């Protein structure tokens, strides 16, 4: 039985491959690695562009995550553009936007 959906292996772009330590992983595995890093570094904030507090619904960009976030410029099916190309260290994204980051960093 072949793997499908979030468990299907996908090819990672260079910066994400370095971050994950693999050239191919499933979207679910990539998301888990990102969350493991975010939690270990306490990069969650309770308010948009707030300071990292270790919990909350916003993710604070550090130098490591910034490389991945800045590669994100995607348009969803409804035509909404998610563009993080101008982000700076300390800016935040919402937890829901993490899927856009993953999508923008795979081939």
KELUMPA-258523 format. One record per atom (N, C-alpha, C): atom name; residue in three letters; residue number from 1; z, y, x. Coordinates in Angstrom, 2 decimals. Layout:
residues N
+------+-------+-------+---------+---------+---------+
! fivo ! pator ! vexnu !       w !       v !       u !
+------+-------+-------+---------+---------+---------+
!   CA !   Ala !   NUM !       Z !       Y !       X !
...
+------+-------+-------+---------+---------+---------+
//
This chain:
residues 107
+------+-------+-------+---------+---------+---------+
! fivo ! pator ! vexnu !       w !       v !       u !
+------+-------+-------+---------+---------+---------+
!    N !   Unk !     1 !    0.00 !   -1.19 !    0.85 !
!   CA !   Unk !     1 !    0.00 !    0.00 !    0.00 !
!    C !   Unk !     1 !    0.00 !    1.25 !    0.89 !
!    N !   Unk !     2 !   -0.93 !    2.17 !    0.65 !
!   CA !   Unk !     2 !   -1.03 !    3.36 !    1.49 !
!    C !   Unk !     2 !   -0.04 !    4.43 !    1.02 !
!    N !   Unk !     3 !    0.34 !    5.27 !    1.96 !
!   CA !   Unk !     3 !    1.26 !    6.36 !    1.65 !
!    C !   Unk !     3 !    0.48 !    7.50 !    1.02 !
!    N !   Unk !     4 !    1.07 !    8.15 !    0.02 !
!   CA !   Unk !     4 !    0.40 !    9.24 !   -0.67 !
!    C !   Unk !     4 !    1.36 !   10.41 !   -0.84 !
!    N !   Unk !     5 !    0.82 !   11.52 !   -1.30 !
!   CA !   Unk !     5 !    1.63 !   12.68 !   -1.62 !
!    C !   Unk !     5 !    2.42 !   13.21 !   -0.44 !
!    N !   Unk !     6 !    3.69 !   13.51 !   -0.68 !
!   CA !   Unk !     6 !    4.55 !   14.10 !    0.35 !
!    C !   Unk !     6 !    4.86 !   13.14 !    1.49 !
!    N !   Unk !     7 !    4.63 !   11.84 !    1.28 !
!   CA !   Unk !     7 !    4.91 !   10.85 !    2.33 !
!    C !   Unk !     7 !    3.70 !   10.48 !    3.16 !
!    N !   Unk !     8 !    2.53 !   11.03 !    2.82 !
!   CA !   Unk !     8 !    1.32 !   10.75 !    3.58 !
!    C !   Unk !     8 !    1.34 !   11.54 !    4.89 !
!    N !   Unk !     9 !    1.12 !   10.88 !    6.02 !
!   CA !   Unk !     9 !    1.10 !   11.61 !    7.30 !
!    C !   Unk !     9 !   -0.03 !   12.65 !    7.33 !
!    N !   Unk !    10 !    0.29 !   13.82 !    7.87 !
!   CA !   Unk !    10 !   -0.69 !   14.90 !    8.02 !
!    C !   Unk !    10 !   -0.66 !   15.35 !    9.48 !
!    N !   Unk !    11 !   -1.77 !   15.92 !    9.94 !
!   CA !   Unk !    11 !   -1.86 !   16.42 !   11.32 !
!    C !   Unk !    11 !   -1.21 !   17.81 !   11.36 !
!    N !   Unk !    12 !   -0.34 !   18.01 !   12.35 !
!   CA !   Unk !    12 !    0.38 !   19.27 !   12.49 !
!    C !   Unk !    12 !   -0.33 !   20.20 !   13.45 !
!    N !   Unk !    13 !   -0.34 !   21.49 !   13.15 !
!   CA !   Unk !    13 !   -0.87 !   22.48 !   14.07 !
!    C !   Unk !    13 !    0.06 !   22.55 !   15.29 !
!    N !   Unk !    14 !   -0.43 !   23.13 !   16.37 !
!   CA !   Unk !    14 !    0.24 !   23.09 !   17.68 !
!    C !   Unk !    14 !    1.71 !   23.50 !   17.65 !
!    N !   Unk !    15 !    2.05 !   24.67 !   17.11 !
!   CA !   Unk !    15 !    3.44 !   25.14 !   17.13 !
!    C !   Unk !    15 !    4.36 !   24.23 !   16.33 !
!    N !   Unk !    16 !    3.89 !   23.75 !   15.20 !
!   CA !   Unk !    16 !    4.71 !   22.85 !   14.38 !
!    C !   Unk !    16 !    4.85 !   21.50 !   15.06 !
!    N !   Unk !    17 !    3.80 !   21.04 !   15.72 !
!   CA !   Unk !    17 !    3.87 !   19.77 !   16.46 !
!    C !   Unk !    17 !    4.91 !   19.85 !   17.56 !
!    N !   Unk !    18 !    4.97 !   20.96 !   18.27 !
!   CA !   Unk !    18 !    5.97 !   21.15 !   19.31 !
!    C !   Unk !    18 !    7.37 !   21.16 !   18.68 !
!    N !   Unk !    19 !    7.52 !   21.89 !   17.60 !
!   CA !   Unk !    19 !    8.82 !   21.97 !   16.92 !
!    C !   Unk !    19 !    9.30 !   20.59 !   16.48 !
!    N !   Unk !    20 !    8.39 !   19.81 !   15.89 !
!   CA !   Unk !    20 !    8.75 !   18.50 !   15.33 !
!    C !   Unk !    20 !    8.74 !   17.38 !   16.36 !
!    N !   Unk !    21 !    8.08 !   17.60 !   17.50 !
!   CA !   Unk !    21 !    7.99 !   16.56 !   18.51 !
!    C !   Unk !    21 !    7.02 !   15.45 !   18.13 !
!    N !   Unk !    22 !    6.05 !   15.77 !   17.28 !
!   CA !   Unk !    22 !    5.05 !   14.78 !   16.86 !
!    C !   Unk !    22 !    3.79 !   15.52 !   16.43 !
!    N !   Unk !    23 !    2.64 !   14.84 !   16.58 !
!   CA !   Unk !    23 !    1.37 !   15.44 !   16.16 !
!    C !   Unk !    23 !    1.07 !   15.16 !   14.69 !
!    N !   Unk !    24 !    1.67 !   14.10 !   14.15 !
!   CA !   Unk !    24 !    1.48 !   13.76 !   12.75 !
!    C !   Unk !    24 !    2.82 !   13.35 !   12.14 !
!    N !   Unk !    25 !    3.10 !   13.87 !   10.96 !
!   CA !   Unk !    25 !    4.28 !   13.51 !   10.18 !
!    C !   Unk !    25 !    3.94 !   13.75 !    8.72 !
!    N !   Unk !    26 !    4.74 !   13.22 !    7.83 !
!   CA !   Unk !    26 !    4.55 !   13.53 !    6.42 !
!    C !   Unk !    26 !    5.13 !   14.92 !    6.13 !
!    N !   Unk !    27 !    4.69 !   15.52 !    5.04 !
!   CA !   Unk !    27 !    5.24 !   16.82 !    4.65 !
!    C !   Unk !    27 !    6.75 !   16.72 !    4.44 !
!    N !   Unk !    28 !    7.18 !   15.61 !    3.85 !
!   CA !   Unk !    28 !    8.61 !   15.40 !    3.61 !
!    C !   Unk !    28 !    9.39 !   15.36 !    4.93 !
!    N !   Unk !    29 !    8.85 !   14.68 !    5.94 !
!   CA !   Unk !    29 !    9.51 !   14.60 !    7.24 !
!    C !   Unk !    29 !    9.55 !   15.96 !    7.94 !
!    N !   Unk !    30 !    8.47 !   16.73 !    7.81 !
!   CA !   Unk !    30 !    8.43 !   18.07 !    8.40 !
!    C !   Unk !    30 !    9.48 !   18.96 !    7.75 !
!    N !   Unk !    31 !    9.53 !   18.92 !    6.43 !
!   CA !   Unk !    31 !   10.50 !   19.73 !    5.69 !
!    C !   Unk !    31 !   11.92 !   19.34 !    6.09 !
!    N !   Unk !    32 !   12.18 !   18.06 !    6.25 !
!   CA !   Unk !    32 !   13.51 !   17.60 !    6.66 !
!    C !   Unk !    32 !   13.86 !   18.11 !    8.05 !
!    N !   Unk !    33 !   12.91 !   18.07 !    8.98 !
!   CA !   Unk !    33 !   13.16 !   18.57 !   10.34 !
!    C !   Unk !    33 !   13.46 !   20.07 !   10.31 !
!    N !   Unk !    34 !   12.72 !   20.81 !    9.49 !
!   CA !   Unk !    34 !   12.98 !   22.25 !    9.36 !
!    C !   Unk !    34 !   14.38 !   22.49 !    8.82 !
!    N !   Unk !    35 !   14.76 !   21.77 !    7.76 !
!   CA !   Unk !    35 !   16.09 !   21.95 !    7.17 !
!    C !   Unk !    35 !   17.18 !   21.54 !    8.14 !
!    N !   Unk !    36 !   16.99 !   20.48 !    8.90 !
!   CA !   Unk !    36 !   17.98 !   20.07 !    9.88 !
!    C !   Unk !    36 !   18.20 !   21.19 !   10.89 !
!    N !   Unk !    37 !   17.11 !   21.81 !   11.34 !
!   CA !   Unk !    37 !   17.20 !   22.92 !   12.30 !
!    C !   Unk !    37 !   17.89 !   24.13 !   11.67 !
!    N !   Unk !    38 !   17.46 !   24.50 !   10.47 !
!   CA !   Unk !    38 !   18.02 !   25.67 !    9.78 !
!    C !   Unk !    38 !   19.53 !   25.52 !    9.59 !
!    N !   Unk !    39 !   19.95 !   24.34 !    9.17 !
!   CA !   Unk !    39 !   21.38 !   24.10 !    8.96 !
!    C !   Unk !    39 !   22.15 !   24.06 !   10.28 !
!    N !   Unk !    40 !   21.59 !   23.42 !   11.29 !
!   CA !   Unk !    40 !   22.27 !   23.33 !   12.59 !
!    C !   Unk !    40 !   22.45 !   24.72 !   13.22 !
!    N !   Unk !    41 !   21.47 !   25.60 !   13.01 !
!   CA !   Unk !    41 !   21.53 !   26.94 !   13.59 !
!    C !   Unk !    41 !   22.19 !   27.95 !   12.65 !
!    N !   Unk !    42 !   22.60 !   27.49 !   11.45 !
!   CA !   Unk !    42 !   23.24 !   28.35 !   10.44 !
!    C !   Unk !    42 !   22.36 !   29.55 !   10.09 !
!    N !   Unk !    43 !   21.09 !   29.26 !    9.78 !
!   CA !   Unk !    43 !   20.11 !   30.32 !    9.52 !
!    C !   Unk !    43 !   19.87 !   30.58 !    8.03 !
!    N !   Unk !    44 !   20.89 !   30.38 !    7.22 !
!   CA !   Unk !    44 !   20.75 !   30.70 !    5.80 !
!    C !   Unk !    44 !   21.55 !   31.96 !    5.50 !
!    N !   Unk !    45 !   21.03 !   32.77 !    4.58 !
!   CA !   Unk !    45 !   21.68 !   34.01 !    4.16 !
!    C !   Unk !    45 !   21.75 !   34.05 !    2.64 !
!    N !   Unk !    46 !   22.74 !   34.75 !    2.13 !
!   CA !   Unk !    46 !   22.92 !   34.86 !    0.68 !
!    C !   Unk !    46 !   22.05 !   35.96 !    0.08 !
!    N !   Unk !    47 !   21.62 !   36.90 !    0.90 !
!   CA !   Unk !    47 !   20.80 !   38.01 !    0.40 !
!    C !   Unk !    47 !   19.51 !   38.12 !    1.20 !
!    N !   Unk !    48 !   18.48 !   38.66 !    0.55 !
!   CA !   Unk !    48 !   17.20 !   38.84 !    1.22 !
!    C !   Unk !    48 !   17.39 !   39.78 !    2.41 !
!    N !   Unk !    49 !   16.87 !   39.37 !    3.57 !
!   CA !   Unk !    49 !   16.99 !   40.09 !    4.84 !
!    C !   Unk !    49 !   18.45 !   40.34 !    5.23 !
!    N !   Unk !    50 !   19.36 !   39.50 !    4.72 !
!   CA !   Unk !    50 !   20.77 !   39.58 !    5.09 !
!    C !   Unk !    50 !   21.01 !   38.84 !    6.40 !
!    N !   Unk !    51 !   22.20 !   38.97 !    6.90 !
!   CA !   Unk !    51 !   22.58 !   38.29 !    8.13 !
!    C !   Unk !    51 !   22.78 !   36.80 !    7.87 !
!    N !   Unk !    52 !   22.51 !   36.00 !    8.88 !
!   CA !   Unk !    52 !   22.71 !   34.56 !    8.76 !
!    C !   Unk !    52 !   24.18 !   34.27 !    8.53 !
!    N !   Unk !    53 !   24.46 !   33.51 !    7.46 !
!   CA !   Unk !    53 !   25.85 !   33.21 !    7.10 !
!    C !   Unk !    53 !   26.12 !   31.71 !    7.09 !
!    N !   Unk !    54 !   25.09 !   30.90 !    7.27 !
!   CA !   Unk !    54 !   25.27 !   29.47 !    7.25 !
!    C !   Unk !    54 !   25.02 !   28.83 !    5.90 !
!    N !   Unk !    55 !   24.92 !   29.64 !    4.86 !
!   CA !   Unk !    55 !   24.54 !   29.11 !    3.54 !
!    C !   Unk !    55 !   23.89 !   30.22 !    2.74 !
!    N !   Unk !    56 !   23.23 !   29.85 !    1.65 !
!   CA !   Unk !    56 !   22.53 !   30.82 !    0.82 !
!    C !   Unk !    56 !   21.10 !   30.37 !    0.59 !
!    N !   Unk !    57 !   20.39 !   31.12 !   -0.24 !
!   CA !   Unk !    57 !   19.04 !   30.70 !   -0.62 !
!    C !   Unk !    57 !   17.92 !   31.35 !    0.20 !
!    N !   Unk !    58 !   18.28 !   32.10 !    1.22 !
!   CA !   Unk !    58 !   17.28 !   32.71 !    2.09 !
!    C !   Unk !    58 !   17.40 !   32.13 !    3.49 !
!    N !   Unk !    59 !   16.25 !   32.01 !    4.16 !
!   CA !   Unk !    59 !   16.19 !   31.46 !    5.51 !
!    C !   Unk !    59 !   15.88 !   32.60 !    6.47 !
!    N !   Unk !    60 !   16.72 !   32.77 !    7.47 !
!   CA !   Unk !    60 !   16.59 !   33.85 !    8.45 !
!    C !   Unk !    60 !   15.70 !   33.37 !    9.60 !
!    N !   Unk !    61 !   14.70 !   34.17 !    9.93 !
!   CA !   Unk !    61 !   13.78 !   33.83 !   11.02 !
!    C !   Unk !    61 !   14.43 !   34.12 !   12.36 !
!    N !   Unk !    62 !   14.56 !   33.07 !   13.18 !
!   CA !   Unk !    62 !   14.92 !   33.28 !   14.58 !
!    C !   Unk !    62 !   13.62 !   33.15 !   15.38 !
!    N !   Unk !    63 !   13.69 !   33.23 !   16.69 !
!   CA !   Unk !    63 !   12.47 !   33.18 !   17.51 !
!    C !   Unk !    63 !   11.70 !   31.88 !   17.30 !
!    N !   Unk !    64 !   12.40 !   30.77 !   17.14 !
!   CA !   Unk !    64 !   11.75 !   29.48 !   16.95 !
!    C !   Unk !    64 !   11.01 !   29.42 !   15.62 !
!    N !   Unk !    65 !   11.68 !   29.78 !   14.54 !
!   CA !   Unk !    65 !   11.05 !   29.74 !   13.22 !
!    C !   Unk !    65 !    9.98 !   30.82 !   13.05 !
!    N !   Unk !    66 !   10.15 !   31.93 !   13.74 !
!   CA !   Unk !    66 !    9.21 !   33.03 !   13.61 !
!    C !   Unk !    66 !    7.78 !   32.59 !   13.94 !
!    N !   Unk !    67 !    7.61 !   31.75 !   14.96 !
!   CA !   Unk !    67 !    6.28 !   31.26 !   15.31 !
!    C !   Unk !    67 !    5.63 !   30.54 !   14.13 !
!    N !   Unk !    68 !    6.42 !   29.76 !   13.41 !
!   CA !   Unk !    68 !    5.90 !   29.02 !   12.26 !
!    C !   Unk !    68 !    5.68 !   29.94 !   11.07 !
!    N !   Unk !    69 !    6.62 !   30.82 !   10.82 !
!   CA !   Unk !    69 !    6.51 !   31.74 !    9.69 !
!    C !   Unk !    69 !    5.29 !   32.65 !    9.83 !
!    N !   Unk !    70 !    5.06 !   33.17 !   11.06 !
!   CA !   Unk !    70 !    3.96 !   34.12 !   11.27 !
!    C !   Unk !    70 !    2.58 !   33.48 !   11.12 !
!    N !   Unk !    71 !    2.52 !   32.15 !   11.13 !
!   CA !   Unk !    71 !    1.25 !   31.45 !   10.93 !
!    C !   Unk !    71 !    0.94 !   31.28 !    9.44 !
!    N !   Unk !    72 !    1.81 !   31.82 !    8.59 !
!   CA !   Unk !    72 !    1.70 !   31.60 !    7.14 !
!    C !   Unk !    72 !    0.99 !   32.75 !    6.44 !
!    N !   Unk !    73 !   -0.20 !   32.44 !    5.97 !
!   CA !   Unk !    73 !   -0.94 !   33.34 !    5.08 !
!    C !   Unk !    73 !   -1.76 !   32.43 !    4.19 !
!    N !   Unk !    74 !   -1.25 !   32.17 !    3.00 !
!   CA !   Unk !    74 !   -1.87 !   31.23 !    2.07 !
!    C !   Unk !    74 !   -1.99 !   31.87 !    0.70 !
!    N !   Unk !    75 !   -2.96 !   31.37 !   -0.06 !
!   CA !   Unk !    75 !   -3.17 !   31.80 !   -1.45 !
!    C !   Unk !    75 !   -2.99 !   30.58 !   -2.33 !
!    N !   Unk !    76 !   -2.10 !   30.69 !   -3.32 !
!   CA !   Unk !    76 !   -1.89 !   29.54 !   -4.20 !
!    C !   Unk !    76 !   -2.97 !   29.49 !   -5.28 !
!    N !   Unk !    77 !   -2.93 !   28.46 !   -6.11 !
!   CA !   Unk !    77 !   -3.95 !   28.27 !   -7.13 !
!    C !   Unk !    77 !   -4.00 !   29.41 !   -8.14 !
!    N !   Unk !    78 !   -2.89 !   30.10 !   -8.32 !
!   CA !   Unk !    78 !   -2.84 !   31.23 !   -9.26 !
!    C !   Unk !    78 !   -3.32 !   32.52 !   -8.61 !
!    N !   Unk !    79 !   -3.66 !   32.46 !   -7.31 !
!   CA !   Unk !    79 !   -4.16 !   33.64 !   -6.62 !
!    C !   Unk !    79 !   -3.11 !   34.47 !   -5.91 !
!    N !   Unk !    80 !   -1.84 !   34.04 !   -5.96 !
!   CA !   Unk !    80 !   -0.77 !   34.78 !   -5.29 !
!    C !   Unk !    80 !   -0.82 !   34.51 !   -3.79 !
!    N !   Unk !    81 !   -0.79 !   35.57 !   -3.00 !
!   CA !   Unk !    81 !   -0.85 !   35.46 !   -1.55 !
!    C !   Unk !    81 !    0.57 !   35.48 !   -0.97 !
!    N !   Unk !    82 !    0.85 !   34.53 !   -0.10 !
!   CA !   Unk !    82 !    2.08 !   34.52 !    0.67 !
!    C !   Unk !    82 !    1.68 !   34.80 !    2.11 !
!    N !   Unk !    83 !    2.09 !   35.97 !    2.61 !
!   CA !   Unk !    83 !    1.67 !   36.42 !    3.93 !
!    C !   Unk !    83 !    2.90 !   36.80 !    4.76 !
!    N !   Unk !    84 !    3.21 !   35.98 !    5.77 !
!   CA !   Unk !    84 !    4.34 !   36.25 !    6.65 !
!    C !   Unk !    84 !    3.88 !   36.66 !    8.04 !
!    N !   Unk !    85 !    2.61 !   37.02 !    8.20 !
!   CA !   Unk !    85 !    2.06 !   37.30 !    9.53 !
!    C !   Unk !    85 !    2.71 !   38.51 !   10.20 !
!    N !   Unk !    86 !    3.33 !   39.40 !    9.45 !
!   CA !   Unk !    86 !    3.96 !   40.59 !   10.03 !
!    C !   Unk !    86 !    5.48 !   40.45 !   10.14 !
!    N !   Unk !    87 !    6.00 !   39.25 !    9.90 !
!   CA !   Unk !    87 !    7.46 !   39.05 !    9.95 !
!    C !   Unk !    87 !    8.01 !   39.36 !   11.32 !
!    N !   Unk !    88 !    9.29 !   39.69 !   11.33 !
!   CA !   Unk !    88 !   10.01 !   39.93 !   12.58 !
!    C !   Unk !    88 !   11.28 !   39.10 !   12.58 !
!    N !   Unk !    89 !   11.83 !   38.90 !   13.75 !
!   CA !   Unk !    89 !   13.09 !   38.17 !   13.87 !
!    C !   Unk !    89 !   14.13 !   38.85 !   12.98 !
!    N !   Unk !    90 !   14.87 !   38.03 !   12.24 !
!   CA !   Unk !    90 !   15.90 !   38.55 !   11.34 !
!    C !   Unk !    90 !   15.44 !   38.71 !    9.91 !
!    N !   Unk !    91 !   14.11 !   38.74 !    9.68 !
!   CA !   Unk !    91 !   13.60 !   38.79 !    8.31 !
!    C !   Unk !    91 !   13.85 !   37.44 !    7.66 !
!    N !   Unk !    92 !   13.80 !   37.40 !    6.33 !
!   CA !   Unk !    92 !   14.07 !   36.16 !    5.62 !
!    C !   Unk !    92 !   12.92 !   35.76 !    4.71 !
!    N !   Unk !    93 !   12.90 !   34.47 !    4.37 !
!   CA !   Unk !    93 !   12.04 !   33.95 !    3.31 !
!    C !   Unk !    93 !   12.96 !   33.19 !    2.37 !
!    N !   Unk !    94 !   12.51 !   32.99 !    1.13 !
!   CA !   Unk !    94 !   13.31 !   32.20 !    0.21 !
!    C !   Unk !    94 !   13.09 !   30.72 !    0.49 !
!    N !   Unk !    95 !   14.04 !   29.90 !    0.06 !
!   CA !   Unk !    95 !   13.92 !   28.45 !    0.26 !
!    C !   Unk !    95 !   12.63 !   27.93 !   -0.37 !
!    N !   Unk !    96 !   12.23 !   28.51 !   -1.50 !
!   CA !   Unk !    96 !   11.02 !   28.05 !   -2.18 !
!    C !   Unk !    96 !    9.76 !   28.32 !   -1.37 !
!    N !   Unk !    97 !    9.80 !   29.31 !   -0.50 !
!   CA !   Unk !    97 !    8.63 !   29.66 !    0.31 !
!    C !   Unk !    97 !    8.45 !   28.74 !    1.51 !
!    N !   Unk !    98 !    9.43 !   27.89 !    1.78 !
!   CA !   Unk !    98 !    9.33 !   26.98 !    2.91 !
!    C !   Unk !    98 !    8.14 !   26.03 !    2.75 !
!    N !   Unk !    99 !    7.81 !   25.67 !    1.53 !
!   CA !   Unk !    99 !    6.64 !   24.80 !    1.29 !
!    C !   Unk !    99 !    5.36 !   25.49 !    1.73 !
!    N !   Unk !   100 !    5.26 !   26.80 !    1.56 !
!   CA !   Unk !   100 !    4.10 !   27.55 !    2.03 !
!    C !   Unk !   100 !    4.00 !   27.52 !    3.54 !
!    N !   Unk !   101 !    5.14 !   27.62 !    4.21 !
!   CA !   Unk !   101 !    5.18 !   27.57 !    5.67 !
!    C !   Unk !   101 !    4.68 !   26.22 !    6.16 !
!    N !   Unk !   102 !    5.17 !   25.15 !    5.53 !
!   CA !   Unk !   102 !    4.72 !   23.81 !    5.90 !
!    C !   Unk !   102 !    3.22 !   23.69 !    5.68 !
!    N !   Unk !   103 !    2.75 !   24.10 !    4.52 !
!   CA !   Unk !   103 !    1.32 !   24.00 !    4.20 !
!    C !   Unk !   103 !    0.44 !   24.77 !    5.15 !
!    N !   Unk !   104 !    0.90 !   25.92 !    5.60 !
!   CA !   Unk !   104 !    0.11 !   26.77 !    6.51 !
!    C !   Unk !   104 !    0.07 !   26.21 !    7.93 !
!    N !   Unk !   105 !    1.00 !   25.32 !    8.25 !
!   CA !   Unk !   105 !    1.10 !   24.81 !    9.62 !
!    C !   Unk !   105 !    0.62 !   23.37 !    9.78 !
!    N !   Unk !   106 !   -0.14 !   22.88 !    8.79 !
!   CA !   Unk !   106 !   -0.75 !   21.57 !    8.91 !
!    C !   Unk !   106 !   -2.25 !   21.72 !    8.80 !
!    N !   Unk !   107 !   -2.97 !   20.74 !    9.34 !
!   CA !   Unk !   107 !   -4.43 !   20.81 !    9.31 !
!    C !   Unk !   107 !   -4.98 !   20.03 !    8.15 !
+------+-------+-------+---------+---------+---------+
//
